Amino acid sequence: MKEPFVFVNGVKVNLLEDCRIALYKTFPHGSVLYDLSCVPPSLVTLGEGDDNGISFTKLRPMGHYAAYARDQHTGTLFVPLKQYVCVYVTNLPFTATAELLYRCLEPFGSVKEADVFRGKDTPCDGRGYAVMSKTEKLAVLPSAIQIQNKHFVYVEISDCLPPQTKHFLYHTPNTTTPLPRRAHNVTNGSRESSVLLTNLPQPRSSITRLTKMGAVPPAPAALPIGTSGSKGGRDSNATSGETYFYTVYANERDLQEQTIRTTPINEVEFYYSLENRGNVILIFLLQESGTVYGCARLVPKREGTMRDGLCSVDWLRRGVYLSEDRPPILTELNCRDGTLLKNNVGGRIVDVLMESPSLDYPPEPLPRYGADRSPPPPPVSSLGLASLSLALYLSVSLFFFFYRSELNCSLACVSVSA
């Protein structure tokens, strides 16, 4: 038999076995309870001592009641508000994903967790929820947000998290075994796991090539590492399974450890590919010059590790400092941070890196400009500007001096003739 419950201020509260309510377990001490079925609403008497906060009389199961807190200074009653912890979003498209919900709420603050409720035959049943990194950001969320041409979703903050919130697209389990996406059915407000669906849409293939909000982007094709055109070999640890190549920009001083810091969205993209698709190879470029520094294999995180913007890597080759004119394939690296490269491009670049020697010290200066581009002219020094200004001043002074001399001679000739 299910536990009896009532609704207090619209919140479901379980009753005791004898259908009485322990009000102070849910609401602040000193709160009072009113029965809304009476006109006017009648006060429900609460006990004291050992039964402090427990009602004297039984309550009607599934009835509606109102709880109010009393101000200690003025004695006025007000509705006690519990601490809001998450936000629920409704009217989502049936093709919506957790990524869409994340991008929808990200302009209003950092999103800690986001997910959608799966339907039986669709990726989303029209509802989702999110947890913000800072709870005060919940107060600035609007009640309606436009996500497509004229499609609006409706936002409502809540103080209750949905049960069984263990699987998030942005909090995925750390394992290298490819796992199918899970679907969830919603029954009486609860979230129960159902059958495993393998035909659900995958997240975007690259953070720089964003798809239209609500659209289903295709999953990128995979390439087993080592199938590129060149004959160079690579580390045997990264030669099994499907491999995806991403570009990462970083400072050289940050590339000396086995842990690399990146953006949270890049971290989600990298580890989702690692856990659900195959191996991930990161190609590192220096932010200062765009020079290719090296490549590394992404290592799975330890079980239970939270998303913190850090990626553990196993270096395949570093300290290469490849310029854009060697080899020509590097000219195709005109991309942003976190870009998923084409399979043939990523494979050839890794082959070249593995064939190139590692340098103990970076070349001076770092290679930045290709053979067909000359470096920009050096900036004009302050001494050169001073010399140019002096020359211009002397030229103007001499011009006015000779012009005045000619004018005086002309006036003298006119006066003599007169």
RANORZI-V981079 format. One line per field, one symbol per residue. ss: DSSP state (~ for helix, > for strand, _ for the rest). psi: psi as a letter, one per 30 degrees, with the letter a starting at -180 (. if undefined). A space follows every 10 residues. Layout:
BEGIN
ss->???
psi->???
END
This chain:
BEGIN
ss->____>>>>__ >>>>______ _>~~~_____ _>>>>_____ _>>>_>__~~ ~__>>_____ ___>>>>>>> ______>>__ _____>>>>> _______~~~ ~~~~~~____ >>>>>>____ ______>>>> >>__~~~~~~ ___>>>____ _>>>>>>>__ _______>__ >_________ _>>>>>>__> >>>>>>____ __________ __________ __>>______ _____~~~__ _>>>>>>>>> _~~~~___>> >__~~~~~~~ ~~~~~~__>> >>>>>>____ _>>>>>>>__ _________> >>>>>>>>>> >>_____~~~ ~~_______> __~~~~~~~~ ~~~~~_____ __________ __________ _~~~~~~~~~ ~~~~~~~~~~ ~~~~~~~~~~ ~~~~~~~_
psi->klkklljjhg kkkkllfggl kieffellkf llkkjffljl kkkkkkllbf hkgkkelklk kglklkkklk kfefglklkk klkkflkkkl hllfgkleee eefefefflk kekkllkkae glfkgfllll klekffffff klfkkkfadg kklkkkllgk kklhifjkeg ilkjkfkkkl kklkkjjhfl jkkalkkfgl klllfkffik lkkfljklkl llkkkgglfl fkllkffggk akkkkkkkkl keffgflfkk kaleeeeeee feeeffealk kkjkkkeefg kjeallkkkk llkgkljggk kkljkeklhe iklfgjlfff fggillkgkj lleeeeeeee eeeffklkke kkljlkkekl fgkllllklk leeeeeeeee eeeeeeeeee eeeeeeeeee eeeeeee.
END
